Amino acid sequence: MTMWQPRGGDPETVIRQALRAQAGGANRRPDAAGAAGPGSPGGGRVHLTTAQILLIMAIIGLLIGMAAGFTVLLLG
């Protein structure tokens, strides 16, 4: 007696396909031509937009302001 499987796939095959999809698909093999890694050009580079840079700077400014405010409260 076999269990009913909705797509008729083997559980091991389904898990293997899910893991491959999470890892970036079948074309993300280390030996594949054009694979982007930390050593390749553009591999580990993060491109931030202007809005992201402004938000990061605003958060850093708020943290510095909070630290200065707590310092004044504690010392004053």
N, C-alpha and C positions, 0 to 999 in steps of 0.2 A: 504494500500500500504506500503510495507516494503522496506527499502533501501538495496541495494546490498552490502554484506559484503564479502570480498575476501576469507576468510577462514571460514565463517559461524559462527564466534564466537560472543558472546555477548560482547559489549564494556566494561562492568564492569568486565567481566571475563578476557578480554585481559589486562586491566589496572592492575588488581590484579596480573596476572601472570608476567607482566613486573616489577611491584614493588617487587615481590618476587624474581625475577631473579637479580634485582639490589641489594637486601639485602643479596644475597649470596645463594639463592636457598631454597628449602623446608626443607633442613636438618639443617638450622641455627635457630632453635627454642631454646629459653632459657631453656626449660625443656628437651631438647634432651640430650641423654647420650653422653658425650664427647664434649659438646659444649665448645668452647674456649672463655672465657671472661677475663676481666681484673684480676679477682681474681683467675683464674685457672692457673696451671703451664704452662708457655709459652704463656699465653693469650695476654698480652700486650707487649711482647718482640719483638723488631725489630732487625733482624739479618743483619748486614752490612758486605759487602764483603771487602776485602783488598783494592780493587780499589776505592770503595766508601769512605772508610776512608781516603785514600790518597788524593782524590779529595776534601774532606771536609777540610783537613789540608792545602791543597794548597790555597783554597779560603780564609781560615782564615789568612794564611800568607800574601796573597795579601791585604786583608783588613787592617792588621796591618801595612804593608809597606806603603799603601796609607795614612793611618792616620799619620804615622811618617813623610812622605814626606810633607803633608799639614801643619803639625806642624812646620817643619823646614822652609817652605816657609813663613808662617805667622809670625814666630818669628825672622827670619833672615833678 
